[in-house]
Amino acid sequence: MSDLLEIRNRIDAIDGQILDLFKERMSCAAEVAEYKRDTGKPVYDAARERDNIQRAADRAGAGLEHYAAVLESLLMEASRDAQYRRLGKSSAAATTVAAALASQPPYFPERAFVACQGVEGAYQQLAVDRLFKRANIAYFETFDAVFSAVERGIVKFGVLPIENSTAGSVNHVFDLMMQHDFHIVRTCRLKIDHNLLAKPGQRKEDVHIIYSHQQAISQCADYISTFPDVRVHVTENTAMAARMVAESDRDDVAALASAACADLYGLEVLERSVQDLQNNYTRFACISRDLTIYPGADRSTLMIETKHEPGALYKVLARFYALDINLVKLESRPIPEREFDFMFYFDVDCPAAAPEFQTLMNSLSDVCEEFRYLGSYTEVL
Ligand SMILES: O=C(O)C(=O)C[C@]1(C(=O)O)C=C[C@@H](O)C=C1
C-alpha cells in the first residue's frame, strides 16, 4: 500500500499543474474577450460550450464523464465571468440596479399610504405598523387587489404575507407575483400568536365552529384536533373570522386571531398562544411599483425560469456558488397553463451594491430562460 503522504504529494503536484493550466486558460479567455469586444460577438456561445462539454466527457471516459462535464462547465463559467468583468458589459438588469443605487433615497419613509388585504386587526395591519411609523391603510378584499392597487399607483406601497415558519410559503401570493409588475422594497418578520376568541361569557367546551384563515388553521392544527366535536370554517383572514364571531347570533362559535382583534371586536380571549409551535413567525413583503433601493439593502429576490433540461437549476445554483452568494430561500411554483414548468424564486443574501451582485445580474441570463429582478431590501426583524 502507498504511503498517504506520498499520494498527497502527488496530488499536490497535479493540482499545481492544473492551476498553471487554469491560469493559462484564463488568459486565453482574456484574449477571447478582446476579440469579442472588437467584433461585438456575445460572450456566451451555447454551441461551443456544448461541444466542449461533450469532448471533455468523451475524453474522460467511463466512470469519469460526469465529473469531467461538470469540471468543464465550471471552467467555462469562470471564463465567462472574467470576460464579462473585463468587458464591463452591463445587462439590462444590472443597469437597472445601478440606476436605482445611484438615485437611492436617504432613508425608508416613516409615513405612507399602504394597501393590505383584510380588515383592521389582521396580521397584515400589524406588519404595516412594524414597517411604517404612521401609515394610512387602505384595506382590500384580496391579495390580487393589493397587487393591482400598487401596480396602478392607487397606493405607493402594499404589504403581503409571503411565508410562515410553521405552515410554509403563502403560495397564492407567490402565484400572483408572476402576474403583476412590482418591486420588493422591504420585508419584515412578525411573531404570530394565535388566540381562541369568543363572545364574552362563552365557554371553550361549547365551541363547535372555529373560524379562521387557512394559514392560521394550519398553524393550529394540533390545537384544533383537541376539540372533540368542531367544524372549521375558512375565512379570508383572521380579523374577518373575529368579526364573524362578533356578529354571529350563535353561541358556539370562536375565532383564531390576534389578541388585537379581541379588543377591536369586543371578544374575549378564551386561550392565548394556541399555535402548535411557539416559535411562529410570518414574513411580510412591502411592495412598490417603482424600483427603489433603500440604504442597507442586503437581500434581493429574483424570479427565474430555468431551461427544461437536466442540470438547469444546478447551473443557476452554481452561479451563486461561484460568486460566494448565500441563498436564503428557494421556492418553486408551477407556471400556469404549462405542464410541469416551474418558476423559481430565490432570495439571496448579498448587498445590492456589492460587485458580485452586479456580476450576478450580468451573467444570470446565460444560465436561465428568463429572469426578473424583484428588488433589493432590508429585512426588519
Ligand atoms: O470560445 C469562446 O467563445 C469563449 O468565450 C470561451 C468559452 C470557454 O471558456 O471555453 C467561454 C464562453 C463561451 O460561452 C464559450 C467558450
The ligand as an SDF file (V2000), in Angstrom:
LIG
                    3D

 16 16  0  0  0  0  0  0  0  0999 V2000
  -14.8810   30.2440  -27.1700 O   0  0  0  0  0  0  0  0  0  0  0  0
  -15.4170   31.2840  -26.7490 C   0  0  0  0  0  0  0  0  0  0  0  0
  -16.1190   31.9980  -27.4930 O   0  0  0  0  0  0  0  0  0  0  0  0
  -15.2240   31.6980  -25.3760 C   0  0  0  0  0  0  0  0  0  0  0  0
  -15.6740   32.7680  -24.9900 O   0  0  0  0  0  0  0  0  0  0  0  0
  -14.5470   30.7750  -24.4370 C   0  0  0  0  0  0  0  0  0  0  0  0
  -15.5140   29.9230  -23.6440 C   0  0  0  0  0  0  0  0  0  0  0  0
  -14.6050   28.9220  -22.8450 C   0  0  0  0  0  0  0  0  0  0  0  0
  -14.1820   29.3130  -21.7630 O   0  0  0  0  0  0  0  0  0  0  0  0
  -14.3130   27.8580  -23.3390 O   0  0  0  0  0  0  0  0  0  0  0  0
  -16.2900   30.7830  -22.7410 C   0  0  0  0  0  0  0  0  0  0  0  0
  -17.5340   31.2390  -23.0550 C   0  0  0  0  0  0  0  0  0  0  0  0
  -18.3040   30.7830  -24.2130 C   0  0  0  0  0  0  0  0  0  0  0  0
  -19.6410   30.5620  -23.8990 O   0  0  0  0  0  0  0  0  0  0  0  0
  -17.6920   29.6070  -24.8370 C   0  0  0  0  0  0  0  0  0  0  0  0
  -16.4350   29.1780  -24.5410 C   0  0  0  0  0  0  0  0  0  0  0  0
  1  2  2  0
  2  3  1  0
  2  4  1  0
  4  5  2  0
  4  6  1  0
  6  7  1  0
  7  8  1  0
  7 11  1  0
  7 16  1  0
  8  9  2  0
  8 10  1  0
 11 12  2  0
 12 13  1  0
 13 14  1  0
 13 15  1  0
 15 16  2  0
M  END
$$$$
